[in-house]
């Protein structure tokens, strides 16, 4: 049975008390808020024919922030009552000092609602979840005798947020999340390879655990594993590369997206700092961060400061036109907040973060882009990657890639890494596909020790002159 609704102002702390203490905390400050949260999450994993783990976690608490200039005072507690909030007020005020700030106007609200209130944790019984995972395991093993191991995981969470602002505005948001991941390992002649697939979003589990959905996920994971079983050692050297649509947008997210977050640019530590209004990418390249796409993993009705999410254009036809902003950095840079103030939980301070970051499609046919490669790589799947924000340099590993010679897709390759820097890669885009797609809903993003769910997307892209790291000459 679902728990009672989250009503922090109708229990040990009422709204008038909370507002009075919040106003005391931000007196003489520039900004601040009281963020209250209740979250429940569940992860059920099936591995190698048996239930491996089943975890359930519940948390509740508040975070109080007072902002003065570049300084923020923050205190949080797992106890939501007047005593805890009063102590938090004393701590947050340390950042305000003698005051002298002018309290910023609060965000202008909307009536948008981007996802349902369906609870994916309570909406499906534990026994049903286990039965589905068993079916996934049996189905995968029956597909191919080379399958030697199956891992399948169902994840669900339900987050309830209340944000009280000093002007008295109360903002609420209920955020469901669900995800299915399948991993398949195959073996042939003593050689083992793996493949994975998954999907998720801000909705219940029902769509994910339907047989018509998870069969496709298993088949895709198996397909990738079998491709890798036939893979040759990746080449090394400077090459032209075609990136596939959808999930390969993770490269765009890491190599470009982080560099367009407001805090890095205000501090001058981004490779894109000071380039507003300049050509930073090839003509035709338009990059957006859009938190308003219904039911998407990275979408948020409001951000964690109470600002409604938005469809923000960052690069338009190759020209840098915007950064992603929270309220503090927006105020310090003299621009408007963009609805990108996000935090991992009540125990974390908000900062500028991406939501769903993607590139708009172009006009090129993907097959024509591959045909243009004389000696290069066609990369359609990515694993882990890292980027240096200051230089924009990135390194990404490919989970599915193919050698292309004379415009013909050849053998799959393994061990390929793509190396370059975001600013240069953007300018070396030679063709933009007409097949823009978003990822299946599996992305997480880390920054300063905080993790939040995100989405990525892009069309197929032909990029000239990336360094490919591999084992073969």
N, C-alpha and C positions, 0 to 999 in steps of 0.2 A: 504494500500500500504506500502511496506517495506521502511524503512528509507534509506537515502543515506549511502554509505559505510563509515566506521569509518576511517577517514584520518587525524589524529591529526597533522601530519607534513605538511599538505597542507592548513592549515587554519591560526590561529593566532600564530602558532609556527612551524618553519620549522626544518628539521632534523639537519642541520648544527648548528643552535642555540642550539638545545637540546643537541647535542653531546658535544659541547663546554662547556656548563654549567655542564653536567654530569661529564666530565673530570675534571672540576674545583672542583666539589664536592668530587671526589674520589682521588684527588692528594695526595699522601702519604698514601693512604688507602690500604687495602688488597683486597677489593672487593666492588661491588655496582652495581646498575642498575637503570634505569628509567622504571617504569611499568605504562602503560597507559591502561585504561579500559573503555568500554562502555557496559552497561548491561540493558536489558529490561526484565521484568518479569510480569507474569499475573497469578492470582489465581481465579478460578471460583468455587464456592461451592453451592451445592444444599442440603437442609436439611429439612426433614420432609415435603416434598411436595411443597417446594417453594425455589426460589432463595434466598439464605441467604446472599451471598456477592460476589462481583466481584471487584477485585482490580487490578490496573496496576501501575507499578513502573518503572521509568527510572532514571539511574544515569550515571555519566561520571566524570572521574577525573584521576589524576596521583599520584603515590607514588615514591619518590626519596630516595634511601638508600645509605649510605656510611658505610662500615664495617672496623673496625680496631681492630684486636685481637678478644676479646670476646664482644666488644662494637659495637653497631650499632646506627647510627643516621638516623632518619626517619622523613620525612615530606610529607604531602599530601595536595592536593587541588582539589576542584571541578572545578576550572578554569584552562584550559589548554592554557597558554600563557607565553611569555617570562618573564613578571613581576612576575607571581606566581612561575615559576620555579627558577628564580633568588633568591627569598626569601627562597624557599625550599633548595636551594644549601647552603645558609648561615647556615640554621638550621642543615642540615645533616653533615656539616663540623665540627660541635662541637664535634662529636664523633672521628674525625680524630686527633684532637689536633695538636701536632707538626709533625705528620706524621711519616715517617720512615718505613712504610709498603711497601711490594712488591706486586703490583697488580697481582692477580691470573689470569692464563690463562682463557679465556672464554670457555664455553661448546662447544663440537663438535656437530654440527647439523646433522640431518638426514632428509630424505625426507618422513618419515612416516606420514600417515594421517589416524587417527583412527575412524573418524566420519565425517558425511557430514556437509555441510554448511546450511542445511535446517533450516529455522527459524520456530520453533513451536509456537511462539507467533503470527506471522502474517500469518502463513500458513493455519490456519483454522479460519473461521469467528466466531465472538462471538455468533451469533445466532445458529450456528451448535453446538457449545460447550454446550449451554444451552439446546438445544433439546436432545442431547445425555444424559445429566444428568437427564432430565425428563424421558427419556426412561428407564434409570437405575432404577429410583425410582419406576416406574410403574411395571417393570419386577420383581423387588424384592418383591413387595407387592403381586403380583400374584403367586409367587412361594409357599408361605406358609401363612396360615391365622394367624399364630402366630407373623408374622412380624409387629412391631408397629412403628418402626422408621428406616429411611434410611438416611445416609449421604454420599454424593459422591463429590469428589473434583478433578478437573483437574488443574494441575500446569504446567506452561511452562516458560522457560527462554532462553535468547539468549545473550551470553557473547562474546564480541570481545576484544582481548588482543593484545597489542603491547609492546614488551620488547626491549629496546635499551641498549646495553652493552657498556662499556668504550672503547673496542677495535673497536667499530663501527658496530658490528653485530646487525642486526635487526631481531627479531623473532616475528612472528605473529601466532595467533591461534584463531579460531572461534569455540565456544563451545555451541552447543544446549543442551537442557535438557527438558524432559517432564516426567510427572508422573500422574497416576490415582490411587486414593485411594477410597475404598468403605468400609463403616461401616454399619453393620446390627444389630439391637437390636430386640430380640424376647421376648415374654411374654407368660407364661403359668401358670395358677393357682396362679397369683399374683407374680410370680418369673420372674425377668428379667435378661437376659444375652446378651452379645454382641460378635461379631466376626468381624474381618477386613481382608481385602486383598488389594493388590496393586501391581503395576508394573511400571517400568520406565526405562529410559536410555538416552543416548546422541543421540537422534533422534527426528523426528517430532511426532506430536500427532496422525497422521493418524492410525498407527498400534494399538494404545491404545484405540481409540474411535470406532474402528470397532466392530460390534456386536459380531463377533466370538470371540473377546478378552474379552470384558467387561461382557458378559454373564458368562464366566468362573470365573471372579473375583467375581461377585455377588454370584454365587453358592458356591464358596469357603468361602466367608464371612458368608453366611447363615449356611453352614455346621459347621463352628467353633462355631457359636452362639448356634446352636442346641446341639452340643457336650457339651458345657459349661452348657446348661440348665439341663443336666443329671448328671453333675459333683458332686462328693462327696468331702468332706473336705480332703485336702491333708494330708498325714502322715508326721511325723517329725522324724528326726534321721539320723544317718549315713547310707547311702545306696549306692549301685551300680546304675549307671544311664546310659541309652542309649540315646544319643542325635541324633535327626534326621538330615538329610542332608540339605544343603542350608542355610536358614536364621539363624538356630542355630549357625552358624559361627560367629554371633555377640558376642558370649561369647569368642571365640578365639580372635576376634578383640579387645575387651576390656581388657580381662584378660592377654593376651600375646602381642598383637600387639603394644599397647602404650608403653609397657616395652621394645620394640625393636626399638624405635625411637632414633636417634642419640643423641639428646640433653640430654635426661634423662640419657643416659649411659656415655656421656662425663662428666656430673656433678656428676656421681656416685649415682644418686637418684633412679635408676631402680633396680628392683630385679634381673635383668640379667646383671648388670654392672660387668665387670671383668671376665665374664664367656666365652669369645670368645674361640672357639675351644673345649669347654667342652660339655659333655653329659647333656643336659638340658631337654630332653624329652625321651619318650620311643622309642626304636628302631622302625623304620618304619615311624616315624612322620617327614614329610617334609612340611614346611610352607613357602609360598611365598607371596610377595607383588608385584603385576603385574599391572602396569598402561597401558599396551599395548593391552588389550583385546578390540577389536573393539566394539564400540557402548555401552559399559558398563558405568554405572552411575559413577563409580570411576575412569574411564580412563581419561588420559590427554595426548595429543600428545606431549606437552612439559610442564614442571612444571612452576611455576610462577617466576623462575629465568632464564628461557630459556634453561634449561637442558632437553634433550629428556627423556621421561619416559622409564622405563625398566622393565624387568622381573627379580626381585631380590629374590634370595633364602636367607631366613633368618635362617631357621633350616633345616638341611639335615640329614635324618636318625637319628634324635634325637640330632644331634650336632649343637650348635650355630655357624653359619658361617658368619652372616652378620647383619648389622643394616641398617635402613632406614636413609638416610642422605640428608640434604640440603647442600649448598656450604659452609656456615660458619662452621658448625659442622664437616663436612668432612675435611676441611682444618686443623682445630684445632686437629683432631684426626689422621691426616696423612693418610687419605684414600680418595677414589674417591667419588664424589657426585653420588647419585643413582637416581636422578630425582624425589625426594620426597619433594622438597621445595615448599610448597603450602601456599596460603593466601586466606582469605575470600573475599577480595576486594582490590581495590587500597588504601583503608584507613588502611590496615593492613600489618604488617611486615611478611615476610615468615618464616616458621619454618618447621622442619621435620614432615610430615604427611603421613598417609597411603593412598593408592589408592584402589585397590582391593586386600584384604588380605584373603588368603584361605589355606587350607590344602589339599595336594594331596590324592587321594583315595588309598585304600589298596586292599586286596583280600577277606575279610570276607563278607559273605552274611548277610544283615541286619536282616533277620528273625532268623538266627542262633545266632546273638548277643543278640536279645531279648530273645530267648529261654534259654540263659545262665543265665538270671536273676532269682534268687530265690525269692528275695523280693526287689523290686526296683521301679524305675520310668522310663518311656519312655517319654521323652520330645521332642516334635516336633515343638513347637512354643514359641517364647520369646517376652517379652515386654521390659520394661526398665531395666537398670542395672547400676551398678557403680563399680569402681575399685580404689584401692589405689596403685599408681604406685610404691611406695617405697617397700611396702610389697607384692604387687601382689594380695592382698585379693580382692575377688569380691562377689557381691550379684546380682543375676538375678531372675526376676520374670517370671514364665511360663504362657503363654496364652493358650497353649494346651498341656496337659500332661495326662498320664495314669498310673495307678497302675499296676505293674506286679508281679505276684506270681507264683512260680514254672514254670517259662518260658511262662506263659500265660498272654496276655494283658487283663486286666480287665476294671473296670469302669474308666471313666475320673475323674480327680481330679482338684480342683481349689484352688487357694491360695498357690500354691507351689513356693518356692524360692530355688535356688541352691546357696550354699555358699561354698567357698573354696579359694584357691590361685592358680594363674596361673602356677607357677613353679611346684607345687606339682601335680596339675591336669594333666599337660603334661606327667609327669612320671608315672601316674596311668592309662594311656590309655592302655587297654588290647586288644582291637581289633579295626581295622580300616576298614570301609565298602568299598565296591566296587561301591558305588553310589554317588561319589562326585558330588555336584551341587552348582551352584552359587545362590545367593539370587535373587529375582525377580526385583531388582533395586529400593529399597526404603530407602537405608541407608544414614544417616547423622552422622557426627562425630564432637564432640565438644572438643576443647582444648584451654586453655588460652583465653577463651572468643570468639574464632573464630570457625565458622561452615563451613565445606566443605562436598560435596557429596562423598560417599565412597561405595564400594562393599565388600561383605563378602561371604564366602563359605566354605563348608567342606563336607566330607562324613559322614555317620552315625558313631558314636563313642561309644564304651563301656568304661566307665570311672569308676574305682573302688573307693569307699570310699569318695563320696561327701556328705556334710551335706545338708539335705533337710529340709527346714523350712516349717512347715505347721500347721494346726490346730488340726489334729487328732493324737492320739498316735499310 
